[in-house]
Amino acid sequence: MNETSTLRVTRRTIARRRAFWATFLMGAAVMAAVDEIVFHQLLRWHHFYDRSTTDVGLVSDGVLHAAELVALVAGFFLLADALRRGAVDALTMWSGFFVGAGAFQIWDGLVDHKLLRVHQVRYDVVLLPYDVAWVAAGVVLLVLGLLLGRRTDGERTT
């Protein structure tokens, strides 16, 4: 491999990493939006912060919504930059998206729900089935993203 081809491989690797992290951010933002829209607004099972008044809970939902929108827009700009810089394949982008969505879901289920106790999935029910389903959904998304990532790595080496 000569210096020029090494430089091309390095640029492609950098572009792939940027695309992965951009779509990771977008996946986490989309999962936060799904959580906020479905569970906070439509089903009204919880707010982002439930350890105070309903007004504080609504404000916390607004802060979460603002943060997810900032993350989504930032992810789009980072992805546009990665695409401009080099060859990025769809599997890398989907891998980042699903890993980000799964990581958000697992973080929310374990850290927000259990460790920090800022809210639960739902109140006045037996929590265990909800907690298991919540974290299991995150694990499925995370594993899907990791499998897609392995597939893109394997395709590059063969």
N, C-alpha and C positions, 0 to 999 in steps of 0.2 A: 504494500500500500504506500503510495507516495504522499507527499505533504498536502497536495491539493485534495486528494480523496479523503485523507484523514480530517481535514478541515471541514469538508462537506458532511462527513459522518458526525462530527462534533456539533455542527450547526443543526443538523437534523435531530440529534439527541436533545439538544437544548430546546429546540422548537417543540419536540414531543413532550418534554417535561413541563414546559410552560403551558402547553395545551392541556395536559393532565391536571395541573393545579388550577388552571382557569375553570375547567369543567368540574373539578372537585368543588370549588367555591360555588359554582352555579347549582350543582346537585344539592349541596347543603342548603342553599337559599330556597330552592324549589321545595325541598322537603319541609323547611320551616314554614313556607307559604301554605303548603297542603295542611300541615298541622294547625296553623293559625286559622285558615279559612274553614276547614272541616270541623275540627274539634273545639276551637274557641268561638267561632261565629255561628256556624250552622247548627251543630249539636249542642253548643253551650255547655260542654262537659267541664271545662276549666278555662282559666286565664293563664297567661304566662306566669304571673305572680298572684297566688291565691291566699297568701297569708295576711291579708289586710282587707280593706273594704272593696266593694264591687268597683267603685270609681278608680281605685289604685290598680285593680286588675285590668280594667279597660285601658288605662294609660299604659300599663306594661305591655298589653297587646299591641298598642300603637307603636311603642318603641321597638318591639320585636318586628313588626311589619316594616318599619323604616329601615332597620338593620338588614332584613332579608332583601329589601329592594336595593340598598346600597351594594350588598354582596353580589346580587344578580347583575347589576349594571357593571360593577368592577370586573366580574367574571367575563362578561361579554367583551369589554375592552381588552382584557388580558388575552382572551382567545383570539380576537382580531389581530393583536400584535403577534401572537404565536403563528397564526396562519400566514401572516405577511412575511414572517422570517423564514419559513421553510415548510417542507413536506410534513403534513400532519394527517394521520389516518383517522377514520371514523371510529375504529375500535379503541384507540387511545382516548379519544374524547368521551366515548360512552363509558369506558372504564373509569375515568375520572369522575364522571357524573354519578355513576352508581356507587362508587366508593364514598363520595361526598355525601350523597343522600343517606346511605347506610350509616356512615359515621355520625351524622347529625342525629339520626333516629336512635342509635345506641347511646350516644351522649345524653340525649334528652331522657331516655328511659332509665338510664342508670344514675347519671349525675344529677340532673334536674329533679327527677321524680324521687329517687331513693336517697341519694347522698345529701343534696341541698334541701330537698323537700319544698321546692318553690311551688310545686303543684303536683297533683296526681293525674292519672289518665282520666279517671272518673271518680265521683264521690258517691257514698251511700250504696256501694256494691262490694262484693268480694273482689279485691284488687288483683289477686294472683293471675287469673286468666287474662285480664287486660294487660298486666305487666309482661307476662310471657309473650303474648301476641305482639305487643309493642316492640320489645327487644328482638323477638324472632324475625319480625318484618325487617328490622334494621340489619340483622345478620344476613338474611337472604339478599338484600340489596348489596351489602358489602362483599359477600362472597361472589355474587354475579360480577361486580366490578373487578374484583381481583382475578377471577377467571378470564375475563376479557383482557385484562392487562397481561396475563401470562400468555394469552394467545397472540397478542401483538408482539411480545418479546420473542416468542417462538418463531413467528413468521419472519422476523428480521434476521434470525440466525441461520435459517435453512436456505 
